[in-house]
Amino acid sequence: MPTTTTTKATSTFTSVTAAATTTQTTTSTALPTTTTTSETTTAPTSADTRKCHVCRGTPQICEQLYVLQECPADKQFCINELTNKEDASRTVNRRCGTQNECDSGWYQTYSDDDKCTQFDENLVYTTDFYCEYCCNEDGCNKLVNPPSPWSP
């Protein structure tokens, strides 16, 4: 433990309160002091960890009920799965996923499908269709059809 000895014997300070000024002189005797230092180490976090919106319930309520969550290291992409029905009902599943899922789902299958690329969650659709969307920025899958989709 390092030891510090204080040798200053006199100090003067002035304080102002309301409209009064007070000058005070303090004399002290030098006393040895001991200073203890401690060090705290925290584990580093990866800057590459993705945060995606994920469902907080069943797909029937996931369009409205979801939360931003850190994804596992092996699933660094955000995926939305949309199922639209002829009766105008739809389900959305928001989740973390892999690059392979994004490539085989969104990119190779749905990225050139107008029903998917032009989908607007504020409109009602009365046809059966399914779409997958993929993006890879934190929180990018808040909208069903992300504004910045992933491409290889």
C-alpha positions as CSV (number, residue, x, y, z in Angstrom):
1,M,0.0,0.0,0.0
2,P,1.5,3.4,-0.9
3,T,1.8,5.9,2.0
4,T,1.4,9.7,1.6
5,T,2.5,12.2,4.3
6,T,0.8,15.6,4.4
7,T,3.1,18.4,5.6
8,K,1.1,21.6,4.9
9,A,0.3,23.2,8.3
10,T,-1.7,26.4,7.4
11,S,-4.4,27.0,4.9
12,T,-6.6,30.1,4.2
13,F,-9.9,30.1,2.4
14,T,-12.6,32.7,1.8
15,S,-16.3,31.8,1.4
16,V,-19.1,34.1,0.3
17,T,-22.6,33.5,1.5
18,A,-25.5,36.0,1.1
19,A,-23.7,39.4,1.3
20,A,-21.2,38.5,4.1
21,T,-17.5,37.6,3.5
22,T,-15.7,35.3,6.0
23,T,-12.0,34.7,6.1
24,Q,-10.9,31.8,8.2
25,T,-7.4,30.5,8.9
26,T,-6.9,26.9,9.8
27,T,-3.8,25.5,11.3
28,S,-3.3,21.7,11.3
29,T,-0.7,19.3,12.4
30,A,0.9,17.1,9.8
31,L,-0.5,13.6,10.1
32,P,0.6,10.6,8.0
33,T,-2.2,9.4,5.7
34,T,-2.6,6.1,3.9
35,T,-4.2,5.9,0.5
36,T,-5.5,2.6,-0.8
37,T,-6.2,2.2,-4.4
38,S,-8.2,-0.6,-6.1
39,E,-8.6,-1.5,-9.7
40,T,-11.8,-2.8,-11.3
41,T,-11.6,-4.7,-14.5
42,T,-14.7,-5.4,-16.7
43,A,-14.9,-7.8,-19.5
44,P,-14.7,-6.2,-23.0
45,T,-17.8,-6.3,-25.1
46,S,-17.8,-6.9,-28.8
47,A,-18.5,-3.8,-30.9
48,D,-19.9,-6.1,-33.6
49,T,-22.8,-7.4,-31.5
50,R,-26.0,-6.7,-33.4
51,K,-29.2,-5.6,-31.7
52,C,-32.5,-6.5,-33.4
53,H,-36.1,-6.1,-32.6
54,V,-37.5,-9.5,-31.5
55,C,-41.0,-10.7,-30.7
56,R,-42.4,-10.4,-27.2
57,G,-45.2,-12.9,-27.9
58,T,-46.8,-14.9,-30.6
59,P,-46.5,-13.8,-34.3
60,Q,-50.1,-12.7,-34.2
61,I,-49.2,-9.8,-31.9
62,C,-45.5,-9.4,-32.9
63,E,-46.3,-6.7,-35.4
64,Q,-47.0,-4.4,-32.4
65,L,-45.3,-6.1,-29.5
66,Y,-41.5,-6.4,-29.8
67,V,-38.3,-5.3,-28.0
68,L,-34.8,-4.4,-29.0
69,Q,-32.5,-7.2,-27.9
70,E,-28.8,-8.1,-28.3
71,C,-28.4,-11.0,-30.8
72,P,-26.2,-14.1,-30.2
73,A,-22.8,-14.0,-31.8
74,D,-23.8,-16.5,-34.4
75,K,-26.9,-14.6,-35.5
76,Q,-25.8,-11.0,-36.4
77,F,-28.6,-10.2,-38.9
78,C,-32.1,-9.0,-38.3
79,I,-34.9,-10.9,-40.0
80,N,-38.6,-10.1,-40.3
81,E,-41.0,-12.8,-41.6
82,L,-44.4,-11.6,-42.9
83,T,-47.4,-13.8,-43.6
84,N,-50.3,-11.9,-45.2
85,K,-53.8,-13.6,-45.6
86,E,-56.6,-13.1,-48.0
87,D,-58.8,-11.9,-45.1
88,A,-56.4,-9.0,-44.6
89,S,-54.9,-10.5,-41.4
90,R,-51.2,-10.8,-41.1
91,T,-48.5,-12.1,-38.8
92,V,-45.0,-10.8,-38.4
93,N,-42.1,-12.6,-36.7
94,R,-39.0,-10.4,-35.8
95,R,-35.8,-12.2,-34.9
96,C,-32.1,-12.5,-35.1
97,G,-30.7,-14.7,-37.9
98,T,-27.7,-15.8,-39.9
99,Q,-26.1,-14.5,-43.1
100,N,-27.0,-17.8,-44.7
101,E,-30.7,-17.3,-43.8
102,C,-30.6,-13.8,-45.2
103,D,-29.0,-14.9,-48.4
104,S,-31.3,-17.9,-49.1
105,G,-34.4,-16.2,-47.8
106,W,-34.5,-12.4,-48.4
107,Y,-31.8,-12.0,-51.0
108,Q,-32.3,-15.0,-53.3
109,T,-36.1,-15.4,-52.9
110,Y,-37.8,-12.2,-51.9
111,S,-35.6,-9.2,-52.8
112,D,-37.0,-9.0,-56.3
113,D,-40.7,-9.8,-55.4
114,D,-42.7,-6.6,-55.8
115,K,-45.2,-7.7,-53.1
116,C,-42.3,-7.8,-50.7
117,T,-40.2,-4.8,-51.8
118,Q,-43.3,-2.5,-52.1
119,F,-45.0,-3.7,-48.9
120,D,-46.3,-0.8,-46.7
121,E,-47.4,-1.8,-43.2
122,N,-49.9,1.1,-43.2
123,L,-51.9,-0.5,-46.0
124,V,-54.3,-3.5,-45.9
125,Y,-53.7,-6.3,-48.3
126,T,-56.3,-8.9,-49.3
127,T,-54.1,-11.5,-50.9
128,D,-52.1,-14.4,-49.5
129,F,-48.4,-13.9,-49.6
130,Y,-45.2,-14.5,-47.6
131,C,-42.1,-12.3,-47.4
132,E,-38.8,-12.4,-45.6
133,Y,-36.7,-9.2,-45.0
134,C,-33.2,-8.9,-43.8
135,C,-31.0,-6.1,-42.6
136,N,-27.8,-5.8,-40.6
137,E,-27.7,-2.5,-38.6
138,D,-28.8,-2.1,-35.0
139,G,-32.6,-1.8,-34.7
140,C,-33.0,-1.9,-38.5
141,N,-36.0,-4.3,-38.4
142,K,-38.4,-2.0,-36.5
143,L,-40.5,-1.6,-39.7
144,V,-41.8,-4.8,-41.3
145,N,-40.1,-3.8,-44.6
146,P,-36.8,-2.3,-43.4
147,P,-35.7,0.8,-45.2
148,S,-32.1,-0.4,-45.6
149,P,-32.3,-4.1,-46.6
150,W,-29.1,-6.3,-46.6
151,S,-27.4,-7.3,-49.8
152,P,-24.2,-9.3,-50.1
